[in-house]
Amino acid sequence: MKKIIDWFVHNSVAANLLMMVFVVGGLLVAPTIPTKLFPDIDFLLVTIDVPYPGASPIEVEEGVCIPIEEAIDSVIGIERIRTTAREGHCFVLVDVAFGADGDVVATNMRNKVDNIRNFPDEVERPVVAKLDFHRSVMDIAVSGDMGEVVLKHLAERVRDEMSELDGVSKVDVLYTRDYEISIEVSEESLRRHALSFDQVVRAVRRSSVDMPGGSIKAAGGEILLRTKGQARTGQALEEIVVLSRKDGTRLTLGQVAEINDGFEEVELSAQFDGRPAVLVRAHRVGDEDAVDVSNVVRDYVKSAQGTFPEGVFVTIWRDSSIQLRNRLNMLLFSGASGLALVFVALALFLRFRLAIWVTLGVPIALLGTFIVLPFFNVSLDQVSLFAFILVLGILVDDAIVVGENVYSHEQRSGNRIRAAIEGTQEVAVPVIFGVLTTVAAFSPMIFIPGRMGQIFSFMGVTVIACLFYSLIESQLILPSHLSHGHSKVGGEAKPPKTGVTGWWSRFQDRFAQGLQRFIAEKYRPFLRRAMVWRYSVVAVSVGLLIMTLGVVGGGYMKFSFFPAIEADYVAAQLVMPQGIEIERTREGVAWLEKTGDLLAKEIDAEFAEDGESLVRHRLVSLGHHALRPDNRGPRVDGGHLGEVVLELVPAEDRAISTSEIADRWRDMVGEIPGASELVFMSKVFSAGAPVDFQLRAPANVLLDAVAEDVKERLASYPGVFDIADSMEPGKREIQLELLASAEPLGLTVVDLARQVRQAFYGEEVQRIQRGRDDVKIMVRYPRDERSSLDDLDNLRIRTADGAEVPFWSVARAKLGRGYSDIHRIDRQRVVNVTADVNRSIITSNEVLVDFREKHLAEIMETYPGLTLSVGGEQEDQG
């Protein structure tokens, strides 16, 4: 090492070339590193998505979820299986074991699922896929006082045009219903024409079809044969012949049924700033840069403004890159400020020239680090920038040690070259081992398993790379730079007494004299007394250590493993019981909207400056939650969901925090009658619910009781709010049983179930491709004949010989209620009790520790067989 230092000091060109490699390489690589709010992590998740249209959660659980769980349980590399059964859908989320190949696990799971042969006939094709990471960057609100069809077409146009932009690879349309053609046949029409649902279904399937017919190999070449009869519109379907009579007359579908070529029957709508709206969402996928995506989309919106019809507004909404830019700039400013303070501190004690070279060593090391970051998939985000700031003071340490020692040698010898070599060599071993011990301290971060371990590994890689480049700079580049300049035996030439240099020299001399006086008059006498009373000093030090630990352990200093990161929006998400009248949900959303307007006026009156409102835009939605996290299963729609979102000005432009606004809104709203859940969101990132208890027990009734007990206990903690459980009541159910009177008529349970399903849910006759849309063709009763229990009693059941009997004469209906969702973990039903916390009052760690000490044993004793585990953000803490 001594020879290497000597060689670089005597070969300043080599040292400068090495420095230029770091600087130029870093400047070239830095622009190519993606900028993101958070680093991308491999979730190590595989999803299985299985639609089962019209089925209740229990039917989905028994008919789809349990067979899938049993089939994939033997796949190697699975750590945990999480299943959700909801109306018409089974969603399985599989955690891949750390170290296993997610693609291999997904392939093996797909093979197992494909071999399942006992799915119900109505189950659609399962989709097995490894979860790809993507985050939404921004939304484009297409709004105007016009119909749903027009807005949907405009939004699809925006989606298509944005998808063609360079750097934008994933664009979705939100708040639009899927197209559907509904063939509605009334019971009266069926009886008048002596038809059944099966006859109507067969007629459509026979007549609406495109079929290849092979080819004719003629002398002039090969000619393809095709039969074209596929009906793709409601008007074309009306011409299909349902019945041909002997007298030559025909009965067409248009004469039998009313055909609606429109949208599926779900409640889904949105208003943006008071106008009907559809959202277009742009995502960042893989290594795409969020800022680049935002810039490209903003340029598109600006250029496309004049191309839309009059009365159509295309507005950028909830651009996450703004917060990304602000937070990155804040971290960069903090880093630059820290570097400036380091320079000022060094310049007060060392020569100005020495302070400059020592300080420049920091950006040189940081630029060198940029060169290697892409090899470890590290992006410029809050984690890596925090790592840079964290290591900033450490980087300066070795440069200060080397620089100060070189300066001391130069003061004694007056020869800069000799001083640079000897001064660096003298401290090389302690400096190198000091860096290596710091590297050893951060190395375990790289090997932490799990999803959160990946985030810590990015921090560890960044810190370690900075340390190594700093070591190279302090041992090879810095000594060469310090050896430059003229030497004067016996000491340096005095700086001139005029100009900036002379002023700074005089200021430095006065500061040094003052420091020497402080040392001589204050510090040295105090140190001597401390040496005499050494046992007392040790006792005081131990006492201070105990007090420090007590401040943390006693809860006076709050600790949170995942600190809250506030968003520039606040959202109120309402969940009503499934099956409730849509008007009840509308009333709840209207109250949220009204209180949101009052809240905006209140905070504007207190905090707005220059007359600019703190609330930029407002989104009111019914039937969907726009701010549900990405990558968390299939989209959930329904008339029981509502949401109001207020987009705020950036945090630096307002004197009130997002969480304070959310708290005020929560107090204004109070309780909404009949609501199952009401949550106020103000965070941009969440690792899960701060408090999340997962309950497993032998019986579902027991789970209900335990969940209520846990919720009551959590409610006793100050600062704990939004307490909820996953056992939300579902829609009311009517369970059908076949009577003994049906057997002589030849009716079976299958006959009953199929005909009831045809009438009320409908039977999917075909699924056609119309442009880019997948359109279902359904046959069912008209809406007004399937809206009450009387309609079920009036249903006519067809027997095998064509006779008709009333429903009530062959079946019995029993009214009940199930669950909206059924959650399972590792093939067992589970209930999650979740809550949020006000971190200024209490942390999730404090809740968890206290709950375990005061309540857990009593709960376990009261409910034998119960298993209670921790989920949410606490789960990743181990």
N, C-alpha and C positions, 0 to 999 in steps of 0.2 A: 504493500500500500504506500510506503514511503517513497519508493521509486516512481510510482504513478503520479503522486502529488508533485514530486520534483519535476517530472517530465512536463506536466501540464503548466506549471509555473514558468518554466523556461520555453514553453511553446504556446504562447498566448493565442496564436492563430487557431490551434486545435481547440483550445478552450472556447474561443469565440464561435468556431464552427459548431461545436457541441451545443452552445447556447442557442445559436440560430436554428439548429435542428429542432430544439424544444419549442422555440418561439414560432418559427414559420410553420412547423408541423402542427402545433396546437391551433394556430390561427386558421390553417386550411381545414383541419378536421372539425373544429368547433361548430361551424355553420351546418355541417352535415349531421350533427347529433340531434335527434328529435327532442323537441321541447314539449313537456307534458306536465300536467298538474301532479300526477302520481305515476310512479313507474308501472310498466306492464309486468304482471306476474302470471305464471302458469297456474291456473286455478286447480289443475290436476282433477278435473271433474269431467264425468261423462254423463250425458243426459239421454233419457228414453222418453219420448213424447208419443202418447197413444190416444187419439181421439176415439171416443165411444159416444156418438151423438145420442142425446135424449136420455142417457142413463143417469140414475141418481148416484151420489157419492158411494153409497154402500154397494150398489151394483158394480160400479167401477172398481171398487176395492176388491170385491170377491171375484169378479170375472176377468179383471185385467191385472191389477197391481200384485195380488198375491201370486198368481202364476209366474209373473215376471221375476218377482223376488226369489221364488224357489228355483227358477231356471238359472239365474245369474249368480246365485250364492256360492257356487263352486268355482267361479272364475278366479284365477290367481291374480293378485295385485289389487283386489278390492279391500279398502279399509272400512268403509261404512256405506250403507244403503239408506237413503232418505227418500221416502215416497209420499206423494200427495195425491189423494183421490178427491176430485171435485166433480160437480155435475158435468157430465159429458167429456171428462178428461182424466187421464192418468199421467202423472209426471214423476219420473224417477230420477233422482240426482245421486250419482255414485262418486264417492271420494276415492280417488286412486291413491294407493299407498305410496309414501315417499320413496323414490328410487325406482318405482315401476314405470314402464313405458306406457304412457296414456293411450297412444295409438294402438298398441297391441291389446291392451285391456278393452278398448272400444270395439276392436274387431272380434275378439272372443265373445264379448257380450252380444254383439249383433248376431253372431252365429247361434248363440243360445236362444235368443228371442225369436229368430226366424224358425226355429224348430218347435216352437210352441204350437200345438194343434187344437187346443181346447178353448180358444178365444170365442166369445159370442159372435154370431154372424155379422152383427152390425158394427163390429170393431174395425176401424180403418187401419191402414198399414202403419206399424210402429216405425218411428224414426230414431235411430241410435247415432249419436254424434259426440265427439270430443268437444267440450265447450271452448269456443274461440273467444278471445278477449276483444271487446270493443267498447268504447265509451262514447256517449253522445257529446258532440261539440257545441251544436247550436240548433235552434228551431227556427223555422220560417213560418210565420202565421199568414195564411192566405185567407182573408176575411172580406165580407161584404154582405149586403142585404140581398141575398139571392138563394136559390134552391140548393138542395143537397147534391143533386146531380151535377150542376154547374160547378160548384165548389170542388167536388171530387175530381172532375175533369181538369180543372185548373191546377189543383194540387198535384195530380199525376203528371201534368205537363212540367211543372216545376221540378218534380222528382226526376223525370227523364232527362231534363236539361242539366240538372245538377250532377246526375250520374255520369254525364259525358265530360265533366270538368276534370282537368288534370289534378290528381291528388285527392279526389273524392271518390271513394269506392263503395260506400254503403250509405244509402239514403232510404228512409222509410216514410210512409204516410200514416199519420195518426188521426183519430177521430173521424174515420170514415167506415161505414158499414160495408161488408162484402156484398157483391151483387148476388141476387137469387131470383129465380123464376118460380113463382108459387102458383100451382094449379089447384084452385080451391073448388072442390065439388061438394055441394050441399047434400044433406041426407034426403031432402025432398027431391032433388034432381036425380039422385041415384035410384030412388024408389019409382019415380015417374017413368024412367027409361029402363027399369029392371036391370040395373047395372050394379056392379060391386067395385070396390077400390082396386081389386086385383085386375079386373078387366080394363080399367082405365090405365093402370100401370103397364100392363102388357101391350096395350095399343101404342103407347108412347115409345116403349122400347123397341117394338117391331117396326114402327114407321119412321122414327127419328134416328137415322143411322147413316154413316158413311162407311162403305166397305170396299176394299180392293178386290178386283176380280181377276187378277193375274195379267196376262199379256197375250197379244196376238203377234206371232212371228211372221209378218207379211214379207212379201218380196222387197218392199221398199224400206223395210226396217221393222223394229219392234214397236208395237203400239200397246200402251197400258190401258187396262180396263178398270173403271171405277164406278161404283154406285153411289150417287150423292143424294142423300135424303135427310141429312142432319139438320134439324131445326135449331137455330141459335138465338131466336128472339121469341117473345111471347106471341107476336103476330103470326110467325111461322107455325108455332105450335097449335094455334087455333084451327089450322087447316087439316090437322091429323084426323083420320077417320077412326072413330071408336067402334062403330057398329054399322054393318052393311045389311040392309033388309032385303027380303026376297023380291020386293016390288021395285028394287033398284034404287030406293032412296038411301041416303047415307046420313049418319049421325056423327057430326064432327065434334072435336074436343071443345071448340068455341061455343057450341050449343049446349054442352053439358056443364061446363065449368067456367068460372071467371079466372082469367089468367093475368097475374100481376108480374110484370117484368120490372122489378125494382130492387129492393135491398132486403137482407135477412131481417128477421123479426127480433132485433135487440134494441135496447134504449142506449143510444150513443150520440152525443152532441157536445159542441163546445162553442163558447163565445169569447172573442178576443176584443177587449176594450168595448164591449157592448154589441159587437157584430157577430153573426154566425161565422164560424171559422173552421178550417182544417189546418193541421200542423204538418210540416215537412221537416223531418229530423235528419241532420247530417251527423255521421259517426266518424270517429277516428279508429282505424283498424290497423293492428300490427304496429309497424314503425312509422306510420304516418304522423306528421307533425300537426298538433292541434292548432297552432297559430297559422300554419300554412293553409289548413282546411278553412279556417275562419276567414282568412284574407281572400281566398279564392271565391268562397260563397258570397262574401260581402261585395266583391267586384261584380259577381253575377247579378245580385239583387239590384245593385245600382244601375247596371246596364239594361236590365230587363224591365225597369219600372214603367216605361212608356209603352210597353207591348201588351199590357193587360187591359181588359175592358174597363170602361168608366165605372167607378164605384167599387172596384176591387183594390184592396190594400194588401201589399206584400211587405211584411214587417219582420225584421230580425228580432228574435226574442230569446232570452236566456242563453247568451253567448258565453260559454264557460271559458273561452280563451281570454276574455277580458280579465277575469279573476286570475287566470294563469299568468297573464302578463303582469298584473299588479303585484302578485305574490312573488314572482321571479324578480321583478324590479326591486321589491322590498328587500329580498334576500341579497341581491347584488349590491344594493345600497349599504346594507349592514356590513357586508364583506368589505366593500371599499372604505367605509368609515373605520372599520377595525384596522385595516391596513394603514390608513392615514394616521390613526392614533399610534400605531406601532412605530411609524416613521418619526413622528414628533417626539415620542419617548426616547427613541434611539438618538435622535439629533440633539437632545438635551444633554446626553451623557457622553456621546462619542463624536468623533469628527464628522462634519457634515457629509464629506465624501464617503466615509465608511458607512454612515447611516443609509445613504442612497443605495449603495451596493448590497447591503444586507437586506434592505426592504425590497429591492428589485428581485432578489432571490425567490421571493414568494410568488409573484406572477409567473416567473420563469418555470418554477416547479408546477404551478397550476396548469400552465399551457402544456407542459410535457405530459401531465396527467390526461389531458384531453385526447392525446394520441392513442392511449390504450383503452379508453372507456368503451368505444364501439366493440372491441373484442370480447367484452364481458356483458354486452347488451345493456349498458348503463346509459340512461337518457339524462337530459338536463331537466330535473324536476325538483320538487321540494325536498326529497330525500337526499339526492346527490348534492344539491346546493347547501343544505344543512350540514352535510359532511364536510364540504369545503370550508364553511365558516367554523365548524368544530375544530378542524385541523389547522386553522390559520395561525393560532398562537403557538402550536407545536412546531410548525414549519419554521417559525422565526427563531426558536430556541437554539437549534444547532448552528444556524447562521450567526447568531449573536455570540455564542461560545467561541466559534472559530474567529470571527471578526475581532472580538475583544482581545483574544489571546494574540492574534497577529499584531494588533495595535500596541499591546504591551511590549512585545518583542521589538517592534519598530522604535518605540520610545527609548528602549535600552540600547539598541544597536545602531539605529539610524539608517539601516539598510533594508529597504522594503522587500527586495527579492528574498534575502535571507530570512527576514521576519515572516514572510508569507509561508515559506517552506517549513521552517522550524515551528512556527506558531500553529500551523495546521497539523503537522505530524504529532506534536505534543498532545493534542486533544483528540486525535483521530479515533483512538480506541474507545474512550468514553462516549464520544459522539455517536459512533457506529452502534455500540451496544445500547446506548440510550434510545436510538431509533428502533433497534430490533426488539427491545422490550415493549415499546409502544405498539409495534407491529404484532407482537405476541398477544397484547391485550385486545386488539381488534380482530385478530384472526378467527376466534370462535364465532364471530358474527357470520362468517362465510358458510359455516357448516350447520347453522340452525335449521332444522327441518321444518317443513310445512309452508303454507302460503305466506305467513308473516315473516318466516325465516328468509324468504326470497327478498323481501324489502330490506331486512337487516343486512343481507349479503351485499346488496348494492351499496349500502353505506360503508360496509367494511372494505369492499374492493376500492372504493373511492379514496378512503383515508389511507389505506396501505400504499396505493399507487402514488399519492401525494408525498407520503413519507419517503419512499424510495427515490423519487425524483428530487426531493429536497436534499436528501443525503448526497446524491451525485452532484448537485449544484454547490452545496457547501464544501465538499471535499475536493472538487476538481475545478469548477468554474470560478467560485468566489476567490480562492487564493490567487488565481491568475490575475483577476481584476484588481485585487488589493496590492499586488506587486508593481503595478504601473505607477508612473510618476517619478519625479526627481527625489533623490535621497539627499539628506544632509546629516553627516555624522554629528552626533551630539544632540540631535533633535531636529524638529521641523523648523523651517523658516516661518517666522511669525506672519500671520495673514495681514494684509493691508488693513489700515484703520479707517478706510473710507469705503463707501458703497455697502451693498447688502452683505457681502462676506465679512467686512469689518464690523458692521452692526451685529450680525449674528455671533461673531467671535466674542465680542464684548458681552453680549447677553449670555452666552454660554459660560464665560468666565464668571460672571456675577452669580449665575445659577449654581455653578460648581462651588463657589466660595460659600454661598448660603447653605448648600448641602453639607459641606465640610464642617461649618459651624454647628449645624444641627447634629451631626454625628458626634462632634467633640463635646458639645454642651448638653445634649439631651440623650442621644442613643447610647453612647459609651458608658455614662454613669448608670443609666437604667440597666444596661447589660451586666455591669459589674454587680449591681445589687441582685439581679436575677440569678447570677452564678452563686452568690452567697446563700440566697434563699431558694436553692434549686428544688428542694422537695416541695416547697409551697407552689413553685411554678408548675411542677409536674402535676400536683393536685388540682390546681386551677385548670390546667389543660384537659385533664381527664374529666373534670366537672363540666367544662364547656362541651366536650364530646358527648357526654351523657345528656346534656340539655339539648344539643342538636338532634340526637337520636330521639329524644322525647318529643321534640317539636313535630318530627315526622310521624313517629309511632302514635302520638296522641291525637293525630288528625288535625293539628293546627296548620300544617302545611299539606294542602290537598295533593294527592297523587292520582294520576290517571294514565293508564297504559296507552290509551288512544285519545289524545286530547282532541276536543271538538274543534273542527274547522268550519267557521261560519260561511254560509253561502250569501249571495247577493239577492236572495229571494226568500220568501216565507210562504209556506203552503199549509192549508187546512184540508186534511183528507178525512172524509166522512164515509163510514161504512154502516149501512142499515141492515137489519135482518133480511136474508134472502127471501124473495117471494113477497115482500111488502109492496103495497101500492106505490106506484111510481110517483104519485102526488106527494106522498110523505117524504120521499127523497128530495123532490123539488123544493118542498118547504124548508127542509134542512139546509140545502144549498143556498136558497134565497136568503136565509138568515146569516149564513157565513158571508155571503156577498154584501149584505147590508152592513154588518159589523165591520167588514173589511173596508168599506167606504168611510165609515165613521172613524176607523183607526187611521186611515190615510189623512183625513182632515185634522185629526188630533195631533199626529206627529208632525204634520206640515206646520201647524200653528206654533209648535214648540221649537222645531229644529230646522225648518226650511229657510234657506237663504236666497235672496234675489228673486223670490217668488216662484222658484222651481220646486215642484213637488218631489218628495222623496220616493214616491211610487211612480215608476215609469209606465208599466203596463199591468193589465189584470186579465187573467185567464180563468174562466168559469166553465167547468166541465161536468157532464152528467154521464154516468155509465162507464167511466174509465178513470184511472189515476195516471196522469202523464208522468209524474215524477217517481214512479216505481223504479227500483234499481234495475240497471241493465243486467242481463245474464242471470235472471232469477226465475226461469221457467216461462211457460207460455203466458201470453197476454190474458188478463182476466177482465172481462167486461160484464156489465149487468146493471140493471136499473136500481140496484141497492148501493151503488158507488157514486160519490160526488166529490168534487175538489174545487177549491178556489186558490189561485196562486197570485201573489203580488210580487212583481219584479221591482227591486229597489235600485237606487243609484249605488255606485261602488262604495265600499265601506269608508274609504278615505274622504268621501264627499259628504258624509253625514256624521253627526255627533251622537248617534244612538246605534247600538249594536243590533244585529239581526235577532239574537236570542231575546233581547229586551222587547223588541217589536212582537215576537211570537208570544211572549208572556202576556203582554198587554192584550193581544188578540184573544188569547185563551181566556183571560178574565172577562172580556167583553162578551164572548160567546156563551160562556157558562155551559149548561148541559142542554143537549138537544134531545127532546123526548123520543124514546124508542131507539136511539142510536146504539149500535153494537160497539162501535169504536170511533173515536175522534182524536186524530193525531195532528199536531202542529210540527212541521218540519222546518228547520233552519240551518241544517248542516249540509255541507257539500260532499262529505265523505263519511261513511259509517262502516265499521267492521262488524256490525251487528247491533242488536239491542244492548244497551249498557247493562241491563239486568235481564237475564233469560234463564229460567229454570225449566228443564225438560223433565216431565213426570211420566213414569211408566208404572202401571199397576195391573193386577190380574183382571179387573172388571171395569167396564166403561163407567158404570155408576160411581165407582170409587174414584175414578179420575175426575169426574165432575165435582165431587165433594172436595177432593184434594185441591183442585184448581181454585175453587172459591175460598178455601181456607188460606192458601198461599197469598191470594190477592188481598184478602183482609189484613194479613200480617204485613204485607208490603205497604199497604196504605197508611200504616202507623208511622212510617219513616218520614220525617220532614224532607222536602226536596225531591221526593219520588212521585212521579205523576205519569199520566198516560198508561195506566195499568190495564192490561188486557190479557186474554188467553185465546188460544187457537181453536177452542171448541165453540165456535159461533153457531147458533142455530141456523139450520138450513131452511129451505122452502117446506111448506106443508106438503105432506105426501098422502096419496091415496093408494093403499095396498089392496090389490084385487085378488079375490079368491073365487075359484070356480065352484058352483053349487052342484049338488048331486043331480039336479034336473037337467044338467047339460050333457050328461053321459048318454042317455038314450038318443039325443040329437046328433051324436057323433062329434061333439065339440071337445077339443082338448085345450089345455092351458096355453099351448103354443098358438092355437087359433085365436083364442081370446086376446093374448098379449099382442099378436101381430095386428089384429084389426083395431084395437084400441090405439096402438102406436100409429097406425096409418091415419086414423082420424084426427088425433090431437097433436102429435109431434109431426107426423107426416112420413111418407116413405120417399127416400131419395131414388128418383127414377133414373136420372143420369147426372153426370158431371161433365160439363163441356168446357172447352177452352175458347174464350172469346177475347181475342187480342191477348193482353197479358194477364187477364183475369180468369180465375177458376170459378165457374158459375155452377151452382147446384140447381137442379130442377126437382122440386118437391111437389108431391100430391098430398093434399090434406083437406080437412074441413075449412070452411070460411072462418074468419076470426070471430064473428059473432056467434058461431055454433060450438066454440070450444073455450068459452070464457067463464063457465059456471058449472057447479055440480049437477044442475038440472040437465045440462047438455050431455053429461055422461049417462044419466038415466035414460035419456031419449035416444041414445045410440042404438042402432039396429045391428045385431050380430048375424052374419050370414053363415048358414050351415053348408055342409058338403053338397046337399041336394038343391041348393039355391034358395031355400026358405029363409025367412027373416024372423028373428025373435028379439024382443026387447032385452036390453042389457041386464036390467034388474031381475029378469026371470031366470038367468043362467049364471049370474055372478053377484058377488057381494063386495062392496067397497068399504074399507076401514080407514078412517082419517088418522093421520099421525104427523110427526115432524122428525126429520133426521138432522144431520150436520151439514153445514155448507162445505166444509173441507174435513177430510180425515187424514191425519198425519201419522206416518209410521217411520220408525228408525230401526234398522236391522230386524225387520219382519215382526215388529211389535208396534201396537198403537202407542202414540205418545201425545201429550198435551204440553204446549209451551206457554208458560206464564211470563210475559215480558213487561218491562217498564223502562221509562226514561228517567234521568236524574238531572237535577240542577247542580252542576259541578261546583258552584260557589257555596253551596250548602252542604252537599254530601257527594261522595264519589261512589262509583259502582263497586270498587274494592271494599269500601267501608260497609256498604250494604251487604255484600256477600259475606264478609268476615263476621259481622254482627248477626246475620241471619243464621249462619252455621252454629254460632255459639249459643244463641238464645232460642232458636225455633226448630232447628233440624231434628234434634233428638226427640222432641215432643211429637213432631209430625210423623216420624218413622214409627214411634210407639203407637200412635193413634191409628195409623193405616198400615197394618202389616202387609208385607210384600211389595211395598212401594220402592221404586228406584228413582232417585233424584240426582240429576247431573246438571252441569252448567254449560250453557251455550252462549251464543252471541259474541260480543267482543272479549268476554272473559275466557272463552274457550281457547283462543290462541295464546293466552298467557300461560297455559299449562297449569 
